Amino acid sequence: MSDVAVVIATRDRRAELLDTLGRLAALDDAPPVIVVDNASSDGTAGAVRQAHPEAVLVALDRNAGAAARTIGARCAGTPYVAFCDDDSWWAPGALRRAAEHFARAPRMALLAARILVGPDERLDPTCAAMAASPLPGDGDLPGPSILGFVACGAIVRRDAFLAVGGFGERLGVGGEESLLALDLATAGWSLAYADDVVAHHHPSGTPRAGRERRMLRNDLWVTWLRRPSDVAIAATVRCLQDGHVGAVAAAARGLPWVLRERRVVPARVEAAARLLRLP
């Protein structure tokens, strides 16, 4: 049995999801798959039950956003969890190779894969940045140390992921990776990029409304929640100067929550964030 379960969070992308499930079912290692449906209105749940009864389906009555991945991870019975979006999937051999990397690196909580985008399989720009990470390396890691990742090409050590809270519901979808990366590093875990673990991403043609503003809001929230005051103030001023008043206003509405949950990262994590020039 596979040591890696695949968790897919989805909402209103039935056709893309069914294609992804077909690709995962064709993998030689046949990983267990958990689909968490964020209250789709297009018949996603019924289609999954009919076409892929082997998949575990968790049908939510609300849109939990990225927190659907956390719900799925709680349902997994494997030591590692690989995330897919409904428009991404794992290459043959990728999950087995990732499990081997985790076994050799006991302090690694997250592995970020090489993501090939679209039919022309161009490298995701974030992966190019991760491959060139200036952070000091660790001999056990399969590649460069990182402090960020793309969720649809990430595999986590389940216990470490859940111990720091996974993905929270408040951020929704869009830039939610930053908070998790900082929290894992703060807890003493390593994150690494592995060029030999491959995921494919064919972005859906169905855009999500309000995504840009939500990502800007989330960037501010993460900065306010975890970074020193001078960094948080500078990020807010920069956002206002760039004309993103609506995003700042949206972030400000969450200030009571931010103040309750604010925990500044330790100096070693802040030094890494500054080396990477994170916002």
Summary of the structure (lengths in Angstrom):
residues: 279
radius of gyration: 18.2
end to end distance: 41.2
largest distance: 53.5
contacts: 942
relative contact order: 0.14
helix: 43%
strand: 19%
